[in-house]
Amino acid sequence: MTAAVMFALAAGKARTGAALDNPVLKTEGRVTLIDGLLAAAVLLGLVLNSVLGWWWADPASGFVLTYSAVREVREIFSGDH
């Protein structure tokens, strides 16, 4: 449910940001999209672990979260945003 709401909210923020030519709202839409992707990664890891018994799927989703966080931090501190 969280991922679906985040994707819808991200689309709305991006569309509104583009209509208003507001860079802050456009960026907020991107951040919300990333939040939705992270929620989907966690859900996928839990489902694969539960349904198929892939014990490593849940920790693998943690690595996806970590990779995403490190990438965002690098972008923030490099000044490429």
KAZI-V9961 format. One record per residue. N is the residue number from 1. RES is the residue in one letter. PSI is psi in degrees with one decimal (NA if undefined). OMEGA is omega in whole degrees, -180 to 180 (999 if undefined). D_FIRST is the distance of its C-alpha to the first C-alpha in whole Angstrom. Layout:
# KAZI-V9961
n->{N | N}
res->{RES | RES}
psi->{PSI | PSI}
omega->{OMEGA | OMEGA}
d_first->{D_FIRST | D_FIRST}
This chain:
# KAZI-V9961
n->{1 | 2 | 3 | 4 | 5 | 6 | 7 | 8 | 9 | 10 | 11 | 12 | 13 | 14 | 15 | 16 | 17 | 18 | 19 | 20 | 21 | 22 | 23 | 24 | 25 | 26 | 27 | 28 | 29 | 30 | 31 | 32 | 33 | 34 | 35 | 36 | 37 | 38 | 39 | 40 | 41 | 42 | 43 | 44 | 45 | 46 | 47 | 48 | 49 | 50 | 51 | 52 | 53 | 54 | 55 | 56 | 57 | 58 | 59 | 60 | 61 | 62 | 63 | 64 | 65 | 66 | 67 | 68 | 69 | 70 | 71 | 72 | 73 | 74 | 75 | 76 | 77 | 78 | 79 | 80 | 81}
res->{M | T | A | A | V | M | F | A | L | A | A | G | K | A | R | T | G | A | A | L | D | N | P | V | L | K | T | E | G | R | V | T | L | I | D | G | L | L | A | A | A | V | L | L | G | L | V | L | N | S | V | L | G | W | W | W | A | D | P | A | S | G | F | V | L | T | Y | S | A | V | R | E | V | R | E | I | F | S | G | D | H}
psi->{-41.3 | -44.8 | -43.7 | -43.2 | -40.9 | -40.3 | -42.7 | -42.5 | -40.1 | -42.5 | -42.3 | -42.4 | -42.7 | -42.7 | -43.7 | -40.5 | -39.1 | -40.8 | -36.3 | -4.4 | 46.9 | 108.2 | -30.8 | -45.0 | -35.1 | -44.9 | -40.0 | -37.1 | -38.9 | -42.8 | -41.5 | -35.7 | -43.1 | -40.4 | -41.7 | -41.6 | -39.1 | -40.3 | -39.6 | -37.3 | -42.3 | -45.5 | -44.5 | -44.1 | -43.4 | -40.4 | -45.5 | -37.6 | -43.7 | -46.9 | -47.8 | -6.3 | 18.9 | 90.5 | -26.4 | -10.6 | -39.6 | -47.3 | -31.8 | -36.8 | -30.9 | -37.4 | -35.5 | -43.9 | -44.2 | -44.9 | -44.8 | -43.2 | -44.0 | -40.6 | -42.4 | -41.1 | -42.7 | -42.4 | -39.9 | -46.2 | -16.2 | -15.8 | 16.3 | 14.0 | NA}
omega->{-179 | -179 | -179 | 179 | -180 | 179 | 178 | 179 | 179 | 179 | 179 | 179 | -180 | 180 | 179 | 178 | 178 | -179 | -180 | -174 | -178 | -177 | 179 | 180 | 175 | 179 | 177 | 176 | 177 | 179 | 179 | 175 | 178 | 176 | 178 | 178 | 178 | 177 | 178 | 178 | 178 | 179 | 179 | 178 | 179 | 180 | 179 | 178 | -176 | -173 | -175 | -179 | 179 | -176 | -176 | -176 | 180 | 175 | 178 | 177 | 174 | 176 | 176 | 178 | -179 | 179 | -180 | -180 | 180 | 179 | 179 | 180 | 177 | 180 | 180 | -175 | 178 | 179 | -179 | -177 | 999}
d_first->{0 | 4 | 6 | 5 | 6 | 9 | 10 | 11 | 12 | 14 | 16 | 17 | 18 | 20 | 21 | 23 | 24 | 26 | 27 | 28 | 30 | 28 | 28 | 26 | 23 | 23 | 23 | 20 | 18 | 19 | 18 | 14 | 14 | 15 | 13 | 10 | 12 | 13 | 9 | 10 | 13 | 12 | 10 | 13 | 15 | 14 | 14 | 17 | 19 | 18 | 19 | 22 | 23 | 23 | 23 | 23 | 20 | 18 | 21 | 21 | 18 | 19 | 22 | 20 | 18 | 22 | 23 | 21 | 22 | 26 | 26 | 24 | 27 | 30 | 29 | 29 | 32 | 34 | 34 | 32 | 30}
